[in-house]
Amino acid sequence: MMVACLLDRLLWLVFRSFERNGFICVLVHVSVILMCLAIPAKVVNIKGDGARVDFGEGVLREVNVMLVDAKVGDYVLVHAGYAIEVLSEEEALETLRLWNEILDAAEA
């Protein structure tokens, strides 16, 4: 049950993000969720439309930032190799904290 509540919270954060960008979202509670994930990462450097981002724990990846106005030090929401939104540090850290809770609950 704890995992379902955390997933609801994460979905709420994602939908809130989409709504801020003009999308209309409806959140429906389902027992099985099939979805794509977007993960927060910190921008380390930018070169053209590409950026090196840090997902934490030494995981660095190249992502495309052409869809957002990101700067070095910003947190971005990354989906399928693209930064799709710039997040506040507070939103990014809260989302990462929730992901860690989900992973911890799944391992227990």
C-alpha positions as CSV (number, residue, x, y, z in Angstrom):
1,M,0.0,0.0,0.0
2,M,2.9,2.4,0.8
3,V,4.3,2.0,-2.7
4,A,0.8,2.8,-4.3
5,C,0.6,6.0,-2.2
6,L,4.1,7.1,-3.3
7,L,3.3,6.4,-6.9
8,D,0.1,8.5,-6.6
9,R,2.3,11.4,-5.2
10,L,4.8,11.1,-8.0
11,L,2.0,11.0,-10.6
12,W,0.5,14.1,-8.9
13,L,3.8,15.9,-9.3
14,V,4.1,14.9,-12.9
15,F,0.5,16.0,-13.7
16,R,1.0,19.3,-11.9
17,S,4.0,19.9,-14.0
18,F,2.1,19.2,-17.2
19,E,-0.8,21.5,-16.0
20,R,1.6,24.3,-15.5
21,N,2.6,24.0,-19.2
22,G,-1.0,24.2,-20.4
23,F,-2.1,20.5,-20.5
24,I,-5.3,19.3,-18.9
25,C,-4.7,16.1,-16.9
26,V,-7.0,13.7,-15.1
27,L,-5.5,11.5,-12.4
28,V,-7.2,8.1,-12.1
29,H,-6.1,5.6,-9.4
30,V,-5.4,2.2,-10.9
31,S,-4.0,-0.9,-9.4
32,V,-1.5,-1.6,-12.2
33,I,0.3,1.4,-13.7
34,L,2.0,1.1,-17.1
35,M,3.8,4.4,-17.8
36,C,6.9,6.0,-19.0
37,L,9.1,7.6,-16.4
38,A,10.8,11.0,-16.3
39,I,13.6,11.4,-13.8
40,P,15.1,14.6,-12.4
41,A,18.8,15.3,-13.1
42,K,21.2,18.2,-12.5
43,V,22.7,19.9,-15.5
44,V,26.5,19.7,-15.3
45,N,27.4,21.3,-18.6
46,I,25.8,22.4,-21.8
47,K,27.1,22.3,-25.4
48,G,24.6,23.4,-28.1
49,D,21.4,21.3,-27.8
50,G,23.2,18.7,-25.6
51,A,23.9,18.6,-21.9
52,R,25.6,16.4,-19.5
53,V,23.4,15.7,-16.5
54,D,23.9,14.0,-13.2
55,F,21.3,11.6,-12.0
56,G,23.2,11.0,-8.8
57,E,25.4,8.2,-7.5
58,G,27.9,8.8,-10.3
59,V,25.4,8.3,-13.1
60,L,26.1,10.9,-15.8
61,R,24.4,11.0,-19.2
62,E,24.1,13.1,-22.3
63,V,20.6,14.5,-22.9
64,N,19.0,16.8,-25.4
65,V,18.0,20.2,-23.9
66,M,16.5,21.8,-27.0
67,L,13.0,21.8,-25.5
68,V,13.9,23.7,-22.4
69,D,15.8,26.8,-21.3
70,A,18.2,25.1,-18.9
71,K,21.4,26.5,-17.4
72,V,24.3,24.8,-15.7
73,G,23.2,23.9,-12.1
74,D,19.5,23.7,-13.0
75,Y,17.5,20.5,-12.4
76,V,15.6,19.1,-15.4
77,L,13.1,16.4,-15.8
78,V,14.5,13.8,-18.3
79,H,12.4,11.5,-20.4
80,A,13.7,9.3,-23.2
81,G,16.9,11.3,-23.5
82,Y,15.2,14.7,-23.6
83,A,15.0,17.3,-20.9
84,I,11.3,18.1,-20.9
85,E,11.0,20.6,-18.1
86,V,13.2,22.7,-15.8
87,L,12.4,22.0,-12.1
88,S,13.0,23.9,-9.0
89,E,15.6,22.3,-6.7
90,E,12.9,21.7,-4.2
91,E,10.7,19.8,-6.7
92,A,13.6,17.8,-8.0
93,L,14.8,16.8,-4.5
94,E,11.3,15.9,-3.4
95,T,10.8,13.7,-6.5
96,L,14.1,12.0,-5.9
97,R,13.3,11.4,-2.3
98,L,10.0,9.8,-3.3
99,W,11.7,7.6,-5.8
100,N,14.2,6.4,-3.2
101,E,11.2,5.6,-0.8
102,I,9.6,3.5,-3.6
103,L,12.8,1.6,-4.3
104,D,13.4,1.0,-0.6
105,A,9.8,-0.2,-0.1
106,A,10.1,-2.5,-3.2
107,E,13.3,-4.1,-1.7
108,A,11.7,-4.7,1.7
